[in-house]
Amino acid sequence: MMKLYKLLSFSFLLTILTSCTFTENIYINDNGSGKFSVDLDGSSMMAMAGDQLGEQMGGDAKKNIDTTFTFKQLFEDKKDSIAKLSPEAQKELKKLENFVVNSKMNAEKKEFLMTLATDFKSVNELQDILQTISTLQKLEGGAGANPLGSNFADNGSKLNYTYDGKKFTRKAIIDQQKLAAKAKDTAADMSKMIFSSSNYILKYHFPKKIKKVSNPNALFSEDRKTITIQYPFTDYMENPDKLNFDVEFEK
């Protein structure tokens, strides 16, 4: 598991040093089940990260990496640390067990890609799933345990999804107390600077043709079953309710 920790540490290093693109993907099937993933593309920094990559991975900086693991494997190795957490925190981590993490690094192609993905039986299973990922910070050595960086998902909101076959809704509910506390946090200012050139993309795939979307910036696929909306990452962090929208489907 040492290589795993080195990989997570490097991905954390990369996300705090560079502009990245985060893509939140949801695929919904006819029966309401589907797949959720967050894709991180940090390729823009790979040209500058070769030496750091070699140091983090303990070998040749030009060596390519393509690895897959589950959080269940990580938690097994961290079981002593998890046992010290509160019952609430342990329950939150339990939600992440089935997440599969795939990482690809190619120094020659200047490529760094990471995907966190999980299947679901209903979108109701995804309530607050991104905020749950931030629970990884409570693990011993948590900064390296969160592949998406220590500040990811820490935007002072709770995220809810609903889908009933006629309508889909993405809604972030802001916790004003957390938002106010974050405004006073100097670390939040640092995060704003770090992620100022990063993007957050929503890409949702539905089993039915879309009639209309409440966000006027949504781009449609040719078959009108997929929408893509891009935001500055600062909107995701500072104004998460800007990413709220409704989708209505054709009958």
SVG drawing of the C-alpha trace seen along z (x, -y; Angstrom):
<svg xmlns="http://www.w3.org/2000/svg" viewBox="-45 -37 59 41">
<polyline fill="none" stroke="black" stroke-width="0.4" points="0.0,0.0 3.0,-2.3 2.8,-3.1 -0.9,-3.9 -0.1,-6.5 2.7,-8.0 0.3,-8.2 -2.4,-9.9 0.2,-12.3 1.4,-13.2 -2.2,-13.8 -2.7,-16.1 0.5,-18.0 -0.6,-18.4 -4.0,-19.7 -2.6,-22.4 0.0,-23.5 -1.9,-23.8 -5.0,-24.6 -7.1,-21.5 -10.4,-20.5 -12.9,-18.7 -15.8,-16.9 -18.8,-15.7 -20.4,-12.9 -23.7,-11.2 -25.1,-8.4 -28.8,-7.6 -30.4,-4.4 -34.1,-3.9 -34.7,-2.3 -33.1,-5.2 -29.9,-3.3 -26.6,-4.6 -23.0,-5.6 -21.5,-8.7 -17.9,-9.9 -15.6,-12.8 -12.8,-13.1 -9.7,-15.2 -7.5,-16.3 -4.3,-17.8 -2.3,-17.3 -1.5,-21.0 1.1,-20.6 2.7,-17.4 5.4,-19.3 6.6,-20.8 6.1,-17.9 8.5,-15.3 11.1,-15.5 8.4,-15.7 6.7,-12.7 9.9,-10.7 10.5,-11.6 6.9,-10.9 6.8,-7.5 10.3,-6.6 11.5,-5.8 11.9,-6.9 10.0,-10.1 9.3,-8.9 7.7,-5.7 4.0,-5.5 1.4,-4.6 -2.1,-3.1 -3.5,-1.8 -7.0,-1.0 -8.0,-0.5 -11.1,-0.8 -11.5,-2.8 -12.4,0.4 -8.8,1.5 -7.6,-1.8 -9.9,-1.6 -8.7,1.9 -5.1,0.6 -6.3,-2.4 -8.7,-0.4 -6.8,-1.4 -7.1,-5.0 -10.8,-4.7 -11.5,-2.9 -10.5,-6.1 -13.0,-8.3 -16.5,-9.1 -19.4,-6.7 -20.7,-9.5 -17.4,-9.8 -17.1,-6.0 -20.6,-5.9 -19.7,-8.6 -16.6,-6.7 -18.7,-3.6 -20.5,-5.3 -17.3,-5.5 -16.3,-1.9 -17.5,-1.0 -15.8,-4.0 -13.2,-2.8 -10.2,-5.1 -8.3,-4.9 -5.2,-7.0 -3.1,-7.4 0.2,-9.3 2.2,-9.6 5.2,-12.0 5.9,-11.7 2.4,-12.6 2.2,-15.1 -0.9,-13.4 -2.4,-13.1 -5.9,-11.8 -7.8,-10.5 -11.4,-9.2 -13.4,-8.4 -16.5,-6.4 -19.3,-4.4 -22.5,-2.7 -25.9,-3.6 -29.4,-2.1 -31.0,-5.5 -29.8,-9.1 -31.0,-9.3 -27.9,-7.4 -25.8,-10.3 -27.1,-12.8 -24.2,-14.8 -21.7,-12.3 -19.1,-15.0 -19.1,-16.3 -18.7,-12.7 -15.4,-12.5 -14.1,-15.4 -14.4,-13.0 -11.2,-11.4 -9.4,-14.4 -10.2,-12.9 -8.0,-9.9 -4.4,-9.9 -2.5,-11.5 -5.7,-12.7 -4.3,-15.4 -2.8,-12.6 -5.8,-10.3 -8.1,-12.6 -7.1,-12.2 -9.0,-15.4 -7.1,-17.7 -7.8,-18.7 -10.2,-21.5 -12.3,-19.6 -16.0,-19.5 -15.5,-21.9 -17.7,-24.6 -20.2,-25.1 -23.1,-23.4 -25.1,-20.1 -25.7,-18.7 -29.0,-16.9 -30.1,-15.2 -33.6,-14.1 -34.9,-12.2 -38.4,-10.8 -38.3,-10.1 -40.0,-13.4 -37.6,-15.9 -34.0,-15.9 -32.8,-18.4 -29.3,-19.3 -29.5,-21.5 -26.8,-22.7 -28.2,-24.1 -25.8,-26.5 -25.0,-26.4 -24.7,-30.1 -22.7,-29.5 -20.1,-27.4 -20.0,-29.9 -19.4,-32.8 -16.7,-30.9 -15.0,-30.1 -15.0,-33.7 -12.9,-34.5 -10.5,-31.6 -7.2,-32.7 -6.8,-29.2 -9.9,-29.8 -8.2,-32.8 -5.3,-30.6 -7.6,-28.0 -9.3,-30.8 -5.9,-31.8 -4.8,-28.2 -8.0,-27.3 -8.6,-30.6 -7.8,-29.2 -9.4,-25.8 -12.8,-24.7 -15.7,-22.6 -17.8,-20.9 -21.1,-19.1 -21.8,-16.4 -25.0,-14.5 -26.3,-11.7 -30.1,-10.8 -32.1,-8.0 -34.7,-10.4 -34.5,-13.4 -34.3,-16.7 -37.1,-19.2 -35.5,-22.1 -32.9,-23.0 -33.1,-25.9 -29.5,-26.9 -29.2,-28.9 -25.5,-28.0 -26.2,-24.2 -24.8,-22.6 -26.8,-19.7 -25.5,-16.5 -26.8,-15.8 -29.4,-13.4 -30.4,-15.9 -29.8,-13.2 -26.6,-14.7 -26.0,-18.2 -22.7,-19.9 -22.3,-23.0 -18.9,-24.6 -18.2,-26.9 -15.1,-28.5 -14.0,-26.3 -14.3,-29.4 -18.1,-29.3 -18.2,-25.7 -16.2,-26.7 -17.8,-30.1 -21.2,-30.1 -22.2,-26.5 -25.9,-27.4 -24.9,-28.8 -24.5,-25.2 -28.2,-24.4 -30.5,-23.6 -33.6,-21.6 -34.0,-19.4 -37.4,-18.5 -37.7,-15.6 -39.9,-15.0 -42.8,-12.7"/>
</svg>
